[in-house]
Amino acid sequence: MKILTFDTENTGALRNKANPFDPRNECVLLSYRDPDVGTTSIDPIDIDEFRQKVDTTDWIIGFNLKYDMHWGRRYGVSFKGKKLWDVQLVHFILTGQKNAYPSLNEVAEYYGLPCKLDVVKTEYWEVGLDTDQVPWDILLEYCEHDVWLTEQCARRQMQEYRNCSRQLQTTIRVALDDLHALQEMEWNGFYYNQNRSFEEASVLLERAGDIKQSLCTLT
């Protein structure tokens, strides 16, 4: 079984959390890790190298994987047919669905692993500098450490997965398989009537209040 872990660093961190659908944002760095080779980091200009690696891989691993898949797709990388392992999503399920968006630091701490190198966040993003303003050597170390840490978390999760009940294993497999469909839906977009949604929400809230009031009369 061949696995490949990857992560991207992108501009727009201060604008909209580096949204991959904003044409103003660009990928600055992509790092990927093959356990047999080590970590490789590339400029998106050299994306063919990563694309070829994906084509020969069985499992794609990431943290908040759907986000990085969007970035890969923007640069012509297809993950179709690949098995996916999203460390963030798996942690959510394994820990009883208590925190839908755990950070990589939280998952690393859970498994007794080192934390992220948060220098990019604290010394650049938080003082108003975008990702392309981070010195290359600092950004490189930051991204490559994230990739290594994500892979280490995934390995521990896979061990834990083997000892789970069959029902929980099925839940995890289905959730991971769904990432392909969800990524495709987000990529293509869909029509959403926000005003109608708020109207329906008001109706449902009123109905819920009536039900709650009627239940109170039974006690």
Secondary structure, 3 states (H helix, E strand, C coil): CCEEEEEEEECCHHHHCCCCCCCCCCEEEEEEEECCCEEEEECHHHHHHHHHHHHCCCEEEECCHHHHHHHHHHCCCCCCCCEEEEHHHHHHHHCCCCCCCCCHHHHHHHCCCCCCCCHHHHHCHHHCCCHHHCCHHHHHHHHHHHHHHHHHHHHHHHHHHHCCCHHHHHHHHHHHHHHHHHHHHHHHCCCCCHHHHHHHHHHHHHHHHHHHHHHHCCC
